[in-house]
Amino acid sequence: MPLLIVDDSESSLLALETAVRGFAGCVVESFTNPLEALSRCQAVDFDVVLVDYMMPEMNGIEMIRRLRRQPGYEDVPVVMVTSQ
């Protein structure tokens, strides 16, 4: 199961990666930049997306809006995470 994690904090990325890597068949790709993550979504069909709420370039809500406009991502489960 391809899973995408987007968080501007390296420590948060590491914690989330560690938490989900234990699931059988889970293949994780992580990005600190939401624009790079959206670009990657054009090439990979992720089954689940974890996205941080507060990021400097683009917040999580805007990233989800843009993600939903991409073909195939209209109904992909998205989990928003935050340390706030």
Legacy VTK file of the C-alpha trace (Angstrom):
# vtk DataFile Version 3.0
C-alpha trace
ASCII
DATASET POLYDATA
POINTS 84 float
0.000 0.000 0.000
1.660 3.249 -1.087
1.330 5.909 1.601
2.291 9.581 1.310
3.396 11.694 4.292
3.801 15.472 3.973
5.161 17.480 6.899
7.627 20.368 6.977
9.167 19.065 10.211
11.857 16.399 9.740
11.272 15.070 13.273
7.535 14.741 12.678
8.190 12.961 9.382
10.482 10.495 11.127
7.915 9.826 13.867
5.099 9.273 11.352
7.278 7.078 9.125
8.245 4.960 12.113
4.615 4.593 13.143
3.351 3.396 9.752
6.282 1.338 8.471
5.252 -1.530 10.725
2.103 -2.168 8.692
2.511 -5.089 6.313
2.800 -4.035 2.695
3.077 -0.332 3.500
5.468 1.584 1.239
6.058 5.129 2.510
7.165 8.220 0.602
7.736 11.405 2.577
8.077 15.041 1.622
8.765 18.246 3.538
7.558 20.338 0.593
3.861 20.076 -0.311
4.463 21.202 -3.915
6.938 18.372 -4.449
4.457 15.948 -2.880
1.678 17.098 -5.220
3.994 16.659 -8.173
4.812 13.111 -7.035
1.079 12.360 -6.810
0.888 12.795 -10.574
3.203 9.793 -11.003
2.161 7.570 -8.077
-1.300 6.467 -6.973
-1.088 6.717 -3.188
-3.717 4.804 -1.205
-3.525 7.043 1.886
-2.180 10.553 2.484
-1.042 11.986 5.834
-0.582 15.755 5.706
0.486 18.324 8.275
-1.911 21.175 8.935
0.654 23.962 9.400
3.359 24.264 6.727
5.129 27.424 5.523
4.611 27.275 1.736
1.088 25.915 1.736
-1.087 24.773 4.616
-2.567 21.295 4.734
-6.057 22.407 3.765
-4.831 24.019 0.551
-2.719 20.971 -0.240
-5.767 18.720 0.165
-7.809 21.013 -2.100
-5.161 20.757 -4.803
-4.784 17.018 -4.280
-8.533 16.464 -4.697
-8.391 18.175 -8.107
-5.917 15.583 -9.392
-7.445 12.616 -11.251
-7.755 9.569 -9.024
-7.464 11.504 -5.760
-11.091 12.541 -5.373
-11.778 9.800 -2.784
-8.349 8.838 -1.437
-8.376 8.836 2.389
-6.525 11.824 3.846
-5.517 12.193 7.497
-4.520 15.647 8.688
-1.998 15.745 11.506
-0.684 18.617 13.589
1.416 19.236 16.646
-0.702 22.303 17.514
LINES 1 85
84 0 1 2 3 4 5 6 7 8 9 10 11 12 13 14 15 16 17 18 19 20 21 22 23 24 25 26 27 28 29 30 31 32 33 34 35 36 37 38 39 40 41 42 43 44 45 46 47 48 49 50 51 52 53 54 55 56 57 58 59 60 61 62 63 64 65 66 67 68 69 70 71 72 73 74 75 76 77 78 79 80 81 82 83
